[in-house]
Amino acid sequence: MATTTPVSDRIRIEVQLEPSHREADLVELRATLEESPRRIPSKYFYDKRGSALFEQITELPEYYLTRTERSLLESVADELAVRTGAEELVELGAGAATKTRILLDAMSRQGNLRVYVPFDVSESEVRRVATELAREYDELFVHGMVADFTHHLNEIPPGDPRLVALLGSTIGNYRPEEAVELLQRVCNPMAEGDFFLLGVDLVKEVARLEAAYNDSAGITAEFNRNILRVVNRLADADFRPEAYRHVAFFDRENSWIEISLAAESDQPVRLEALDLKLSIEAEERIHTEISSKYDRSMLEELL
């Protein structure tokens, strides 16, 4: 059962990730680690350290996505606020909500701003963002949801005319059939008069794409390896993150950046919570994420 905590008269935090959810995560983790090639779901990037590393990534010179999306939002935010008449902003995968203020400011200028719902798997980020934004916007009520896309989109409470936002090209982290399923789950709880705002990354020069995921400072590599630390805690495992090399390249056939961790040498791994032993061979890759890059025809097919 979810727990809901009133933090103040303008902040409510709802935690949908229950202890029993760990069992489901372990079942999923076993299945993906036994696939060929092995895989770790990308949601495990985002513990407190992973979230902080990702925020560093968004400020890197090579990582154009956040700057570009911020600029686009600044150019259309007022028009969005007028056209939608939205009084509530629901942000899926809110993270640190770095671009959220652009939309909240526009809604505030229209006199419409009432509710913000940050929806994210990171409880620390949801709590921090809720506190910051409630302090910055006197008229705002924040209903934070600690939850994931797989299980809890239907738990988003009904509200006033809403703008539901899925930004940061988050949709690109899902394979095409998974992306369609996610969009269907997003639309299910939406009501007549709600609007949906989707941020995607377009295909561009391969060198620019690959540089964005192979920064010279090595922050993306450390972010990628951090997923093994999260798995170690979740499954009482003994992955050695330093024994894996970050790999990211553009797969032209699938039109996505493919991200993985390659073992530098043979790696025996024990996952106590799963009663599972793995023998990972030198240069074997564990897939951790994709980031799809779209053209117009791909978007039309997706939507």
Secondary structure as the mmCIF struct_conf table of DSSP 4:
data_model
#
loop_
_struct_conf.conf_type_id
_struct_conf.id
_struct_conf.beg_label_comp_id
_struct_conf.beg_label_asym_id
_struct_conf.beg_label_seq_id
_struct_conf.end_label_comp_id
_struct_conf.end_label_asym_id
_struct_conf.end_label_seq_id
STRN STRN1 THR A 3 SER A 8
TURN_TY1_P TURN_TY1_P1 ASP A 9 ARG A 10
STRN STRN2 ILE A 11 VAL A 15
HELX_RH_AL_P HELX_RH_AL_P1 PRO A 19 LEU A 33
TURN_TY1_P TURN_TY1_P2 GLU A 34 GLU A 34
BEND BEND1 GLU A 35 PRO A 37
STRN STRN3 ARG A 39 ARG A 39
HELX_RH_3T_P HELX_RH_3T_P1 SER A 42 PHE A 45
BEND BEND2 ASP A 47 ASP A 47
HELX_RH_AL_P HELX_RH_AL_P2 LYS A 48 THR A 58
TURN_TY1_P TURN_TY1_P3 GLU A 59 GLU A 59
BEND BEND3 LEU A 60 LEU A 60
TURN_TY1_P TURN_TY1_P4 PRO A 61 GLU A 62
HELX_RH_AL_P HELX_RH_AL_P3 TYR A 64 THR A 84
BEND BEND4 GLU A 87 GLU A 87
STRN STRN4 GLU A 88 LEU A 92
TURN_TY1_P TURN_TY1_P5 GLY A 93 GLY A 93
TURN_TY1_P TURN_TY1_P6 GLY A 95 ALA A 96
TURN_TY1_P TURN_TY1_P7 THR A 98 LYS A 99
HELX_RH_AL_P HELX_RH_AL_P4 THR A 100 ARG A 109
TURN_TY1_P TURN_TY1_P8 GLN A 110 GLY A 111
STRN STRN5 VAL A 115 ASP A 120
BEND BEND5 VAL A 121 VAL A 121
HELX_RH_AL_P HELX_RH_AL_P5 GLU A 123 GLU A 136
TURN_TY1_P TURN_TY1_P9 ASP A 138 GLU A 139
STRN STRN6 PHE A 141 VAL A 146
TURN_TY1_P TURN_TY1_P10 PHE A 149 HIS A 151
HELX_RH_3T_P HELX_RH_3T_P2 LEU A 153 GLU A 155
BEND BEND6 ILE A 156 ILE A 156
HELX_LH_PP_P HELX_LH_PP_P1 PRO A 157 PRO A 158
BEND BEND7 ASP A 160 PRO A 161
STRN STRN7 ARG A 162 LEU A 166
TURN_TY1_P TURN_TY1_P11 GLY A 168 SER A 169
HELX_RH_3T_P HELX_RH_3T_P3 THR A 170 ASN A 173
BEND BEND8 TYR A 174 TYR A 174
HELX_RH_AL_P HELX_RH_AL_P6 PRO A 176 CYS A 187
TURN_TY1_P TURN_TY1_P12 ASN A 188 PRO A 189
TURN_TY1_P TURN_TY1_P13 GLU A 192 GLY A 193
STRN STRN8 PHE A 195 LEU A 198
STRN STRN9 LEU A 202 LEU A 202
HELX_RH_AL_P HELX_RH_AL_P7 VAL A 206 ALA A 212
TURN_TY1_P TURN_TY1_P14 TYR A 213 TYR A 213
BEND BEND9 ASN A 214 ASN A 214
TURN_TY1_P TURN_TY1_P15 SER A 216 ALA A 217
HELX_RH_AL_P HELX_RH_AL_P8 ILE A 219 ALA A 235
TURN_TY1_P TURN_TY1_P16 ASP A 236 ASP A 236
STRN STRN10 ALA A 237 ALA A 237
HELX_RH_3T_P HELX_RH_3T_P4 PRO A 241 ALA A 243
STRN STRN11 TYR A 244 ASP A 251
TURN_TY1_P TURN_TY1_P17 ARG A 252 SER A 255
STRN STRN12 TRP A 256 ALA A 263
BEND BEND10 GLU A 264 SER A 265
STRN STRN13 GLN A 267 LEU A 271
HELX_RH_3T_P HELX_RH_3T_P5 GLU A 272 LEU A 274
TURN_TY1_P TURN_TY1_P18 ASP A 275 ASP A 275
STRN STRN14 LEU A 276 ILE A 280
HELX_LH_PP_P HELX_LH_PP_P2 GLU A 281 GLU A 281
TURN_TY1_P TURN_TY1_P19 ALA A 282 GLU A 283
STRN STRN15 ARG A 285 SER A 292
STRN STRN16 TYR A 294 TYR A 294
HELX_RH_AL_P HELX_RH_AL_P9 ARG A 296 LEU A 302
#
